Amino acid sequence: MPAEREALFDLAVARADAYARRARVPLAPDPDGVARALEVWHLRTRFAARIPLASIAAALATRPPGAGWVWRGGAGGSWRREAPARPGQEADPPG
């Protein structure tokens, strides 16, 4: 997967995760349920529409509990614990 495509996938997962937290979507290990809860978000988010919702939901369904987790590595990636961004620093730096 090209680096740009990986970065786009990572960004889609990050934005879906943020939306799910704000909307209080339960991220149970049920990708189909997560996908149903994110359907409207996926349709309204232009860049995310380029990534299959099922892939985004599958990543979110494996998110560990707690704060500080970030998805890295594109569709074949994983959750990694990262320190929170400092003021003026990009929240989700690539790579």
N, C-alpha and C positions, 0 to 999 in steps of 0.2 A: 504494500500500500504506500503510495507516495506520501512524503512528509506533509504536504498541504492537505491531503485527504485525511490523514491521521489527525492533524490539528483541527480540522473541521469537525470530525467525529468527537474529539475530546471536548470541543467547545459546545457541541450539541448536547452531550451528556451533562456538562457543567450547567448549562442553561436549563435543561430539563430538571436537573436536581434542584436548582434554585426555585424553579416554578413549583415543583412538587412540595418543597418545604413550605413555601408561602401559602399554597393551596391546601396544605395538610393532607396530601395524598399519601396513604400508607404504602410504603415500599416493601411490601411482603415479597417473599420469594416466588411470586406468581407473575411472570412477565406479561401474560395476557391481561391480567387485571391492571397492571401498571400502564400498559399500552392503552387500554380503554380509558383510563383516567387522564391520559395525556393527549388523546386524539385531537381535541380542539386546539391545545397549545401547538401541536405539531403542524396542524393546518395553517395556523396564523403566524408561524415563525418561518419566514421565507428561507433562510439558510438551512434550517433544520429539515425542511421538506426534502432536501437533497440526500438525507440520510434516512434509511428505512426505520420507521418507528419501532418495529419489532427489535431491531438491533439496539436502539437507545433504551428501550424498556428492559431488554435482557441485561444490559449493563447496570441499570438502576436497581434491578431486582437483586443484584449481588452486593449492593453497597453495604459496607459494614456500619454498624451504629456509631453514633458520636460525631463530633466535629473534626474538621481537618482532613477529610478524605477527598481526594481529587482523582479523577479518571485520567490515565495517561496511556498512550500507545495505540490509539485508533481502535478499530473493531476487535483486534486481538489483544487489547491492553488489559489493564487491571487497575484496581483502586490502590492508591498510594497515599500515605499520610504525609502531609506537607504543612510546614509552618504557615500561619496566616500572613497575608501580605501586609507590608508596612505601608503607612500613608504615602501616596505618590508612586507606589509600586503596582505593576499590573497584577490583578488578582489571580489570573490563571496563565502564568507564562508558558509558552510552548516548550515541549520537550521535557 
